[in-house]
Amino acid sequence: MDIILARHAETVFNAAARMQGHMAHTPLTRTGIAQAEAMGAALAASLGTAPDRDLWVSPSGRTQQTAAIVGEHLARPFFDWRTDARLLEIDVGDWEGRYYADIVAETGPIVDAQQGLFSVPPPNGEWFPAIAARLTDWLATLDPARPVLAISHGITARVLRGLLIGGDDWHGVKVAPNAPQGTVFHIRDGVEQVLHTGTGVHGVRAA
């Protein structure tokens, strides 16, 4: 299987340290737009014009906006992107839209500093085994003979990369190492290569 996987660029919620999760459709900042432009330029340099790849994107507004910019660089129409809810970010439940600082002040630490991942399940939200299950289901629908370019989210991308290349065990799920927003990975036959390193932030603040 040949998959290029990218994280979306910076959003207004990322910049404000507010929780996004899977349903908060927040737009890119000017910095995020510049990151998406850099992603598109790097992909065009690697893949050329109008690459023959299946395009997949999360239905979230921030991934859609990133995909629109990347697609222009690749000379692929926005309408070529297939949307799939299984590529959405973790559902953060009752935390959605709230400032990280307010949540921590109320409940105590929620992020493991070493892993850069949530250390407790979001109330009325989703946990890592559920993310792995929906991504496994998505992978099973792909044609292994067709190369893929997908744009998703921070935690979702780490779980998806974990399924494809392995990683550290996190609450029963393999998760790959962290990477900044705007990073683009090329995964082929279980081996990962970084095509472009983004300039965004790390960890769940960039989810």
NUMAR-245515 format. One line per 2 residues: number of its first residue (from 0); for each residue x, y, z of N, C-alpha, C, CB. Coordinates in Angstrom, 3 decimals. Each point is the difference from the previous one (the first is absolute). Glycine has a CB too. Example, Ala and Ser with C-alpha at 12.3 -4.5 7.8 and 13.67 -1.06 7.14 Angstrom:
residues 2
0) 13.190,-5.690,7.800,-0.890,1.190,0.000,0.900,1.200,0.000,-1.892,-1.173,1.246; 1.542,2.223,-1.966,0.820,1.190,0.060,-0.770,1.090,0.730,1.184,-0.628,-2.145;
end
This chain:
residues 207
0) 0.840,-1.194,0.000,-0.840,1.194,0.000,0.874,1.242,0.000,-1.824,-1.235,1.216; 1.434,2.212,-2.007,0.766,1.239,-0.180,-0.893,1.160,0.420,1.387,-0.990,-1.912;
2) -1.091,1.588,3.079,-0.830,1.075,0.549,0.866,1.200,0.347,-1.640,-1.683,0.900; 1.267,2.837,-1.424,0.553,1.268,0.471,-1.021,0.599,0.956,1.344,0.385,-2.153;
4) -0.890,-0.087,3.363,-0.892,0.460,1.058,0.496,1.349,0.511,-0.577,-2.389,0.648; -0.305,3.367,-0.601,0.367,1.345,0.439,-0.885,0.453,1.156,0.783,0.540,-2.322;
6) -0.187,0.262,3.225,-0.757,0.676,1.047,-0.493,1.338,-0.528,1.353,-1.144,1.804; -2.520,1.541,-1.375,-0.507,1.317,-0.389,0.881,1.105,0.574,-2.335,-0.923,-0.104;
8) 2.163,2.134,-0.419,0.775,1.157,0.436,-0.672,0.688,1.195,0.846,0.307,-2.357; -0.180,0.709,2.895,-0.436,0.673,1.222,-1.347,0.705,-0.175,2.398,0.299,0.614;
10) -3.230,-0.394,0.430,-1.316,0.648,0.007,-0.072,1.078,1.080,-1.040,-2.120,-0.861; -0.045,2.878,0.843,-0.197,1.035,1.018,-0.122,-0.616,1.393,-1.128,1.450,-1.712;
12) 0.555,-2.642,1.815,-0.082,-0.670,1.299,1.375,-0.465,0.457,-2.338,-0.726,-0.527; 3.159,0.199,-0.392,1.362,-0.378,0.373,0.747,1.194,0.582,0.010,-1.755,-1.797;
14) -0.092,2.891,1.107,0.721,1.193,0.422,-0.484,0.507,1.356,0.336,0.585,-2.399; -1.613,-0.826,2.707,-0.581,0.477,1.259,0.036,-1.052,1.100,-1.462,1.493,-1.327;
16) 2.023,-2.668,1.031,0.054,-1.102,0.974,-1.393,-0.404,0.469,2.247,0.803,0.739; -3.147,-0.957,-1.720,-1.344,-0.499,0.282,-0.161,-1.383,-0.610,-0.920,2.352,0.063;
18) 0.096,-3.157,0.574,-0.206,-1.388,-0.401,-0.890,-0.056,-1.244,0.261,-0.762,2.400; 0.195,0.021,-3.418,-0.780,-0.115,-1.239,-0.736,-1.328,-0.076,1.644,1.485,-1.140;
20) -0.903,-2.593,1.196,-0.653,-1.284,-0.157,-0.492,-0.218,-1.419,-0.655,0.101,2.382; -0.418,-0.875,-2.528,-0.394,-0.424,-1.346,-1.079,0.869,-0.640,0.599,-2.279,0.689;
22) -1.311,3.101,0.079,-1.130,0.725,-0.584,0.183,1.514,-0.046,-1.420,-1.828,0.813; 2.430,2.378,-0.166,0.209,1.446,-0.015,0.648,0.391,-1.332,0.239,0.064,2.543;
24) -1.006,0.523,-3.432,0.490,0.323,-1.346,0.602,1.405,-0.002,-1.750,-1.510,-1.049; 2.985,1.596,1.490,0.647,1.295,0.163,0.944,0.273,-1.168,-0.180,-0.214,2.501;
26) 0.259,1.457,-2.987,0.798,0.311,-1.190,1.491,0.084,0.296,-1.957,1.221,-0.901; 2.752,-1.271,-0.162,1.443,0.165,0.114,0.342,1.462,0.289,0.362,-1.938,-1.576;
28) 0.718,2.117,2.330,0.577,1.325,0.185,0.845,0.360,-1.227,0.012,-0.305,2.526; 0.509,1.522,-2.567,0.923,0.361,-1.077,1.237,-0.886,0.056,-0.837,2.377,0.040;
30) 1.297,-2.683,1.174,1.125,-0.932,0.135,-0.377,-1.362,-0.547,0.816,1.240,2.018; -2.036,-1.677,-1.722,-0.461,-1.292,-0.500,-0.089,-0.026,-1.513,-1.257,-0.313,2.108;
32) 0.807,1.395,-2.703,-0.057,0.065,-1.466,1.401,-0.127,-0.584,-2.060,1.449,0.115; 3.031,-0.764,0.502,1.386,-0.111,-0.470,0.512,-1.431,0.144,0.400,2.398,0.633;
34) -0.780,-3.063,0.459,0.399,-1.403,0.186,-0.606,-0.881,-1.086,0.176,0.373,2.480; -1.451,-0.152,-2.792,-0.654,-0.792,-1.045,0.643,0.247,-1.362,-2.141,0.081,1.302;
36) 2.521,1.163,-1.566,0.701,0.310,-1.247,1.322,-0.771,-0.077,-1.065,2.292,-0.038; 1.780,-2.339,1.142,1.273,-0.723,0.026,-0.214,-1.496,-0.185,0.953,1.761,1.502;
38) -2.011,-2.303,-0.910,-0.334,-1.409,-0.200,-0.270,-0.284,-1.470,-0.949,-0.108,2.317; 0.147,0.988,-2.936,-0.330,-0.186,-1.404,1.217,0.073,-0.893,-2.219,0.949,0.460;
40) 3.102,0.012,-0.186,1.218,0.136,-0.800,0.882,-1.235,0.131,-0.102,2.484,0.289; 0.233,-3.000,0.927,0.826,-1.193,0.219,-0.587,-1.215,-0.710,0.724,0.927,2.211;
42) -2.039,-1.062,-2.155,-0.644,-1.136,-0.665,0.104,0.121,-1.517,-1.577,-0.222,1.937; 1.433,1.433,-2.459,0.140,0.185,-1.444,1.413,-0.323,-0.461,-1.776,1.754,0.069;
44) 2.772,-1.381,0.733,1.386,-0.314,-0.349,0.243,-1.495,0.011,0.719,2.183,0.947; -1.405,-2.899,-0.057,0.192,-1.447,0.122,-0.825,-0.794,-1.006,0.475,0.348,2.403;
46) -1.725,0.093,-2.639,-0.946,-0.792,-0.793,-0.196,0.514,-1.417,-1.127,-0.552,2.107; 1.488,1.816,-2.357,-0.231,0.577,-1.318,-1.418,0.514,-0.150,1.710,-1.533,-0.925;
48) -2.064,1.885,-0.301,-1.304,0.579,-0.295,-1.054,-1.083,-0.184,1.132,1.956,-1.061; -2.305,-1.730,1.659,-1.145,-0.902,-0.120,0.370,-1.456,0.291,-0.966,1.563,-1.682;
50) 1.530,-1.848,2.850,0.397,-1.378,0.313,-1.208,-0.936,0.037,1.946,0.887,1.307; -1.726,-2.098,-1.775,-1.079,-0.996,-0.052,-0.078,-0.716,1.337,0.305,-0.305,-2.496;
52) -0.901,1.005,3.468,-0.200,-0.554,1.338,-1.443,0.207,0.413,2.405,0.442,0.614; -2.928,-1.365,0.173,-1.312,0.188,0.601,0.145,1.003,1.140,-0.743,-2.362,-0.634;
54) -0.094,3.397,0.640,0.078,1.072,0.986,-1.087,-0.190,1.056,0.952,1.574,-1.736; -0.529,-1.583,3.000,-0.928,-0.177,1.109,0.213,1.113,1.015,-0.031,-2.501,-0.354;
56) -1.047,2.942,0.982,0.096,1.085,0.976,-1.091,-0.163,1.051,0.978,1.546,-1.744; -0.645,-1.188,2.962,-0.992,0.097,1.064,-1.034,1.061,-0.350,1.707,-0.736,1.698;
58) -2.965,0.588,-1.258,-1.014,1.021,-0.277,0.146,1.272,0.819,-1.495,-1.841,-0.580; 2.446,1.894,1.486,0.193,1.188,0.825,0.388,1.201,-0.862,0.686,-1.459,1.930;
60) -1.146,2.638,-1.551,0.276,1.202,-0.765,1.485,0.279,-0.171,-2.137,0.887,0.824; 2.925,-1.132,0.213,1.432,0.308,-0.072,0.747,-0.921,-0.956,-0.127,0.828,2.336;
62) -0.293,-2.087,-2.416,0.636,-0.898,-0.963,-0.470,0.307,-1.414,0.173,-1.771,1.764; -1.444,2.136,-1.916,-0.520,0.358,-1.318,0.718,1.231,-0.555,-2.232,-0.973,0.629;
64) 2.455,1.977,0.233,0.693,1.201,-0.458,1.448,-0.320,-0.369,-1.493,1.411,1.452; 2.142,-2.240,-0.650,1.367,-0.434,-0.321,0.019,-0.736,-1.329,0.549,-0.167,2.447;
66) -1.517,-0.723,-2.650,-0.061,-0.788,-1.241,-0.214,0.892,-1.218,-0.908,-1.934,1.301; 0.092,2.968,-1.163,-0.258,0.896,-1.127,1.286,0.675,-0.463,-2.331,0.383,0.846;
68) 3.153,0.042,0.114,1.259,0.661,-0.339,0.987,-0.998,-0.589,-0.382,1.676,1.827; 0.506,-2.837,-1.192,0.909,-1.037,-0.514,-0.413,-0.414,-1.410,0.425,-0.822,2.349;
70) -1.730,0.648,-2.560,-0.491,-0.429,-1.307,0.344,0.973,-1.114,-1.828,-1.164,1.166; 1.807,2.457,-0.866,0.374,0.986,-1.015,1.450,-0.176,-0.430,-1.669,1.595,0.958;
72) 2.543,-1.873,-0.007,1.410,-0.235,-0.334,0.156,-1.240,-0.886,0.681,1.080,2.173; -1.545,-2.061,-1.954,0.109,-1.264,-0.739,-0.810,0.008,-1.294,0.354,-1.160,2.171;
74) -1.047,2.258,-2.456,-0.876,0.072,-1.170,-1.051,-1.104,0.028,1.872,1.011,-1.315; -2.385,-1.287,2.523,-1.105,-0.936,0.179,-1.195,0.768,0.554,1.596,-1.949,0.395;
76) -2.761,1.865,-1.040,-1.170,0.735,0.470,-0.379,-0.375,1.431,-0.796,0.123,-2.356; 0.272,0.855,3.087,-0.445,-0.270,1.364,-1.027,-1.125,0.031,0.440,2.389,0.597;
78) -1.235,-2.485,-1.653,-1.083,-0.986,-0.027,0.499,-1.423,-0.226,-1.492,1.784,-0.853; 2.795,-1.936,0.610,0.584,-1.341,-0.073,0.203,-0.614,1.382,1.125,0.664,-2.120;
80) -1.151,0.177,3.161,0.233,-0.515,1.353,-1.233,-0.767,0.490,1.574,1.928,0.487; -1.350,-3.131,0.001,-1.072,-0.794,0.595,0.007,0.235,1.510,0.161,-1.757,-1.844;
82) -1.323,2.055,2.373,-0.131,0.281,1.430,-0.413,-1.265,0.748,-0.615,2.396,-0.504; 1.275,-2.633,1.636,-0.355,-1.164,0.802,0.097,0.351,1.481,0.818,-1.554,-1.820;
84) -1.922,1.355,2.534,-0.067,0.364,1.419,0.944,-0.829,0.859,-2.361,0.670,-0.351; 2.813,-1.804,-0.153,0.923,-0.822,0.783,1.374,0.640,0.128,-1.239,-2.011,-0.757;
86) 1.491,3.053,-0.027,1.269,0.735,0.090,-0.083,1.198,0.943,0.508,-0.726,-2.324; -1.662,0.936,2.964,-0.151,1.110,0.932,0.942,-0.128,1.200,-2.383,0.211,-0.721;
88) 2.584,0.921,1.402,0.806,0.012,1.209,-0.757,-0.673,1.152,1.140,2.118,-0.778; -0.431,-2.389,1.856,-0.612,-0.562,1.198,-1.191,0.859,0.429,2.227,-0.965,0.716;
90) -3.287,0.326,-0.295,-1.164,0.685,0.558,0.337,0.373,1.443,-1.635,-1.274,-1.519; 1.750,2.572,1.795,0.374,0.434,1.348,-1.214,0.273,0.883,2.075,0.973,-0.962;
92) -3.254,-1.329,0.497,-1.186,0.039,0.843,-0.264,1.353,0.634,0.382,-2.370,0.430; -0.507,2.371,0.908,-0.356,1.216,0.734,1.099,1.060,-0.028,-1.422,-1.407,1.457;
94) 2.621,1.035,-1.899,1.104,0.969,-0.042,-0.041,0.882,-1.246,1.373,-1.610,1.307; -2.140,1.237,-2.300,0.048,0.714,-1.272,-0.296,1.490,0.165,-0.689,-2.105,-1.142;
96) 1.552,2.926,0.535,-0.165,1.438,0.015,0.551,0.707,1.221,-1.959,-0.395,-1.342; 2.349,-0.366,2.366,0.476,0.604,1.235,1.504,0.262,-0.073,-1.834,-1.164,1.271;
98) 2.315,2.121,-0.480,1.432,0.251,0.099,0.664,-1.118,0.795,-0.392,2.491,-0.138; 1.567,-2.922,-0.345,0.740,-1.034,0.720,0.244,0.416,1.440,1.086,-0.710,-2.136;
100) -0.698,1.954,2.356,0.325,0.459,1.348,-1.196,-0.125,0.935,1.679,1.568,-0.971; -2.881,-1.297,0.466,-1.197,-0.104,0.837,-0.288,-1.448,0.369,-0.921,2.056,-1.085;
102) 1.115,-2.956,0.128,-0.232,-1.419,0.279,0.974,-0.509,1.041,-0.855,-0.321,-2.321; 2.136,0.669,2.156,1.031,-0.452,0.953,-0.255,0.588,1.385,1.670,-0.190,-1.878;
104) -2.062,1.461,1.958,-0.289,0.621,1.290,-1.158,-0.693,0.709,0.842,2.172,-0.895; -1.755,-2.704,0.102,-1.198,-0.640,0.553,0.230,-1.462,0.364,-1.369,1.560,-1.353;
106) 2.141,-2.270,0.504,0.095,-1.459,0.164,1.398,-0.501,0.345,-1.856,-0.172,-1.599; 2.869,1.019,1.466,1.374,-0.459,0.159,0.595,-0.364,-1.356,-0.532,-0.841,2.312;
108) 1.771,0.332,-2.336,0.690,-0.297,-1.267,-0.788,-0.976,-0.871,2.177,0.404,1.151; -2.186,-0.127,-2.456,-0.716,-0.874,-0.931,0.912,-0.515,-1.115,-2.101,1.258,0.509;
110) 3.364,-0.812,-0.521,0.926,-0.364,-1.062,1.253,-0.614,0.598,-0.897,1.838,-1.458; 1.343,-2.946,0.883,1.268,-0.604,0.371,1.124,0.782,-0.677,-1.080,-2.291,0.279;
112) 1.964,2.884,0.522,1.030,0.890,-0.546,0.969,-0.738,-0.908,-0.202,1.405,2.035; 0.495,-2.659,-1.730,0.970,-0.736,-0.799,-0.573,-0.397,-1.357,1.037,-0.841,2.106;
114) -2.274,0.367,-2.126,-0.620,-0.453,-1.239,-0.681,1.122,-0.771,-0.317,-2.200,1.070; -0.075,3.262,-0.376,-0.766,1.041,-0.672,-1.383,-0.465,-0.397,2.119,0.944,-0.816;
116) -2.701,-1.827,1.624,-1.321,-0.566,-0.263,-0.869,0.145,1.242,0.975,-1.635,-1.665; -2.296,1.597,1.460,-0.888,0.037,1.152,0.300,-1.180,0.926,-1.779,1.158,-1.375;
118) 1.829,-0.861,2.667,0.263,-1.040,0.985,-1.274,-0.505,0.658,2.221,1.019,0.395; -3.321,-0.314,-0.599,-1.310,-0.413,0.521,-1.021,0.119,-1.116,0.598,0.743,2.352;
120) -1.623,-1.602,-2.372,-1.014,0.091,-1.056,-0.817,1.280,0.120,-0.111,-2.493,-0.073; -0.188,3.156,-1.034,-0.883,1.174,0.054,-1.398,-0.407,0.449,1.334,1.106,-1.828;
122) -1.948,-0.379,2.743,-1.359,-0.336,0.438,-0.979,0.001,-1.178,0.506,0.990,2.256; -1.244,-2.092,-2.378,-0.960,-0.170,-1.094,0.661,0.092,-1.375,-1.758,0.950,1.483;
124) 3.052,-1.286,-1.528,0.738,0.040,-1.255,0.463,-1.380,-0.432,0.725,2.300,0.557; 0.402,-2.328,-1.212,0.522,-1.205,-0.648,1.350,-0.339,0.606,-1.231,0.530,-2.147;
126) 1.596,-1.823,2.089,1.298,-0.401,0.510,0.753,-0.772,-1.087,-0.906,-0.084,2.372; 2.176,-0.162,-2.162,0.890,-0.472,-1.062,-0.437,-1.300,-0.683,1.794,1.111,1.243;
128) -2.288,-2.118,-0.537,-0.450,-1.204,-0.707,-1.099,0.275,-1.022,0.607,-1.292,2.014; -1.490,2.247,-1.726,-1.068,0.330,-0.950,0.572,0.674,-1.245,-1.621,0.241,1.907;
130) 2.638,0.608,-1.730,0.648,0.638,-1.152,0.651,-1.059,-0.872,0.402,2.101,1.332; 0.330,-3.027,-0.699,0.673,-1.068,-0.759,-1.010,-0.863,-0.743,1.856,-0.016,1.681;
132) -3.015,-0.229,-1.073,-1.012,-0.849,-0.634,-0.555,0.652,-1.257,-0.582,-0.951,2.236; 0.274,2.244,-2.166,-0.563,0.648,-1.202,1.048,0.153,-1.093,-1.628,1.224,1.447;
134) 2.884,-0.998,-1.073,1.052,0.109,-1.007,0.321,-1.348,-0.637,0.935,1.937,1.256; -0.994,-2.999,-0.461,0.173,-1.345,-0.557,-1.089,-0.298,-1.013,1.079,-0.761,2.129;
136) -2.295,1.184,-1.808,-1.122,-0.177,-0.914,0.221,0.792,-1.285,-1.531,-0.362,1.956; 2.033,1.589,-1.834,0.274,0.822,-1.186,1.074,-0.648,-0.870,-0.634,2.070,1.286;
138) 1.706,-2.531,-0.672,1.079,-0.635,-0.764,-0.511,-1.206,-0.777,1.650,0.781,1.710; -2.587,-1.520,-1.123,-0.527,-1.201,-0.646,-0.801,0.327,-1.251,-0.065,-1.104,2.222;
140) -0.411,2.353,-2.339,-0.792,0.378,-1.179,0.877,0.455,-1.166,-1.857,0.654,1.530; 3.137,-0.428,-1.288,0.882,0.515,-1.049,0.402,-1.105,-0.968,0.848,1.743,1.585;
142) -0.632,-1.361,-2.822,0.547,-0.906,-1.005,1.520,0.006,0.167,-1.946,0.419,-1.634; 2.552,-1.528,2.058,1.452,-0.007,0.251,0.839,0.280,-1.239,-0.432,-1.607,1.812;
144) -0.170,1.516,-2.976,0.738,0.282,-1.237,0.025,1.487,-0.324,-0.638,-2.253,-0.839; -0.160,3.052,1.562,-0.100,1.424,-0.282,0.765,0.810,1.046,-2.237,-0.374,-1.089;
146) 3.165,1.256,0.668,0.664,0.876,0.961,-0.980,1.054,0.520,2.210,-0.376,-1.162; -1.968,0.839,2.389,-0.931,0.875,0.705,0.737,1.243,0.497,-1.407,-1.991,0.685;
148) 0.700,3.125,-0.695,0.409,1.201,0.726,-1.147,0.361,0.919,1.510,0.829,-1.893; -1.258,-0.787,3.201,-1.047,0.282,0.977,0.428,1.150,0.905,-0.749,-2.407,-0.067;
150) -0.201,3.272,0.405,0.251,1.086,0.945,-0.909,-0.206,1.204,0.667,1.611,-1.863; -0.029,-1.692,3.029,-0.748,-0.291,1.213,0.506,0.888,1.137,-0.383,-2.385,-0.761;
152) 0.420,1.840,1.970,0.231,0.775,1.221,1.149,-0.578,0.813,-2.419,0.624,0.036; 2.804,0.103,1.008,1.156,-0.390,0.792,-0.092,-1.355,0.662,0.323,2.355,0.365;
154) -1.322,-2.544,0.503,-0.127,-1.270,0.706,-0.410,-1.105,-0.964,-0.608,1.222,2.109; -0.330,-0.926,-2.983,-0.434,-0.992,-0.978,1.175,-0.468,-0.851,-2.282,1.042,-0.042;
156) 3.120,-0.114,-0.395,1.155,-0.367,-0.822,0.983,-0.869,0.775,-0.277,2.123,-1.287; 0.459,-1.844,2.565,0.923,-0.811,0.798,-0.517,-1.432,0.168,0.736,2.076,1.210;
158) -2.045,-2.210,-1.034,-0.580,-1.339,0.112,0.067,-0.715,-1.357,-1.538,0.795,1.862; 1.225,-0.087,-2.950,0.053,-0.612,-1.320,1.422,-0.424,-0.343,-1.956,1.388,-0.715;
160) 2.915,-0.531,0.993,1.398,-0.376,-0.237,0.400,-1.176,0.878,0.533,2.368,-0.617; -1.046,-2.407,1.844,0.276,-1.138,0.876,-0.507,-1.306,-0.575,-0.111,1.532,1.930;
162) -1.071,-1.486,-2.554,-0.535,-1.203,-0.639,0.873,-0.446,-1.172,-2.302,0.694,0.692; 2.919,0.283,-1.378,0.749,-0.308,-1.224,1.475,-0.287,0.246,-1.598,1.426,-1.212;
164) 2.197,-0.746,2.201,1.441,-0.169,0.215,0.349,-0.446,1.413,0.364,1.733,-1.715; -1.353,-1.792,2.615,0.276,-0.346,1.386,0.318,1.239,0.823,0.833,-2.229,-0.746;
166) -0.571,2.024,2.029,0.297,1.115,0.891,-0.132,-0.422,1.443,-0.785,1.602,-1.730; 0.742,-0.618,2.621,-0.135,-0.275,1.427,-1.434,-0.404,0.332,1.848,1.633,0.496;
168) -1.983,-2.519,0.476,-1.337,-0.401,0.449,-0.596,1.104,0.870,0.652,-2.450,-0.086; -1.866,2.856,-0.252,-0.688,1.030,0.776,-1.423,-0.437,0.242,1.460,1.806,-0.961;
170) -1.715,-2.303,2.174,-1.323,-0.485,0.373,-0.505,-1.051,-0.988,-0.481,2.214,1.067; 1.386,-3.131,-1.443,-0.359,-1.116,-0.856,0.071,0.272,-1.481,-1.411,-0.709,1.807;
172) 1.888,1.886,-2.198,0.085,0.377,-1.414,1.420,0.452,-0.309,-2.444,0.673,-0.037; 2.972,-1.059,-1.116,1.310,0.464,-0.432,-0.125,1.422,-0.545,0.725,-2.375,-0.526;
174) 0.119,3.279,1.016,0.012,1.358,-0.508,1.413,0.351,-0.453,-1.915,0.646,1.525; 2.018,-0.003,-2.679,1.283,0.405,-0.557,0.469,1.289,0.677,-0.572,-1.098,-2.212;
176) 1.839,1.458,2.025,0.529,1.215,0.636,-0.715,1.269,-0.441,2.186,-1.135,0.142; -2.079,2.142,0.702,-0.617,1.297,-0.263,0.710,0.713,-1.151,-0.684,0.160,2.417;
178) -0.008,0.790,-3.009,0.573,0.808,-1.076,-0.778,1.301,-0.074,0.745,-2.059,-1.298; -0.120,3.145,0.830,-0.687,1.297,-0.051,-1.142,0.018,-1.015,2.136,1.080,0.679;
180) -3.041,-0.126,-0.475,-1.042,0.249,-1.004,0.645,0.295,-1.345,-1.564,0.880,1.776; 0.895,-1.341,-2.839,0.505,0.239,-1.340,1.022,-1.017,-0.473,-0.428,2.363,0.408;
182) 0.712,-3.375,0.429,0.952,-1.032,-0.401,-0.675,-0.990,-0.948,1.242,0.256,2.189; -0.482,-0.727,-3.161,-0.495,-0.944,-1.003,0.861,-1.257,0.037,-0.853,1.891,-1.463;
184) 0.205,-3.039,1.622,0.686,-1.287,0.064,-0.325,-0.830,-1.245,-0.075,0.061,2.529; 1.062,-0.813,-2.993,-0.226,-0.973,-1.066,0.250,-1.378,0.591,0.678,1.648,-1.840;
186) -1.723,-2.466,1.859,0.075,-1.339,0.583,-0.220,-1.009,-1.112,-0.829,0.821,2.259; 1.822,-1.684,-2.438,-0.088,-1.001,-1.058,0.534,-1.314,0.534,0.249,1.758,-1.803;
188) -1.119,-2.783,1.759,0.385,-1.340,0.452,0.558,0.015,1.421,0.473,-0.613,-2.374; -1.117,1.403,3.249,0.371,0.017,1.403,1.200,0.844,0.354,-0.952,-2.194,0.081;
190) 1.488,2.933,-1.042,1.161,0.861,0.241,-0.415,1.456,-0.203,1.605,-1.832,-0.742; -1.240,2.692,1.693,-0.404,1.401,-0.032,1.168,0.914,-0.359,-1.752,-0.507,1.703;
192) 1.465,1.476,-2.569,0.945,1.049,-0.358,-0.696,1.341,0.182,1.217,-1.515,-1.649; -0.523,2.492,2.207,-0.559,1.341,0.139,0.267,0.773,-1.288,0.340,-0.031,2.524;
194) -1.408,0.398,-3.230,0.139,0.782,-1.225,0.153,1.485,0.287,-1.347,-1.711,-1.188; 0.701,2.158,2.265,0.052,1.415,0.349,-0.254,0.139,1.486,-0.776,0.688,-2.306;
196) 1.624,0.068,2.994,-0.187,0.260,1.425,-0.680,1.340,0.180,2.026,-1.371,0.576; -3.167,1.355,0.054,-0.759,1.220,0.191,0.609,0.918,1.043,-2.008,-1.251,-0.660;
198) 1.476,2.457,0.736,0.497,0.999,0.951,-0.984,0.254,1.122,1.286,1.047,-1.836; -2.351,-1.846,1.914,-1.008,0.194,1.017,0.416,-0.600,1.335,-1.719,0.005,-1.784;
200) 0.795,0.065,2.748,0.290,-0.487,1.338,-0.193,-1.512,0.072,-0.696,2.215,0.960; 1.207,-2.817,0.127,-0.122,-1.424,0.251,-1.177,-0.264,0.934,2.481,-0.296,-0.339;
202) -2.803,-0.978,0.524,-0.865,-0.437,1.068,-1.475,0.272,-0.211,1.898,0.357,1.446; -2.682,-0.585,-0.378,-1.448,0.047,-0.111,-0.513,1.412,-0.243,-0.117,-1.976,1.489;
204) 0.882,3.004,-1.181,-0.431,1.362,-0.316,-0.180,0.206,-1.494,1.181,0.797,2.031; -0.521,-1.652,-2.814,-0.097,0.114,-1.447,-0.936,-1.034,-0.589,2.297,0.902,-0.035;
206) -3.103,-1.547,0.853,-0.867,-1.064,-0.485,-1.094,0.555,-0.891,0.484,-1.318,2.054;
end
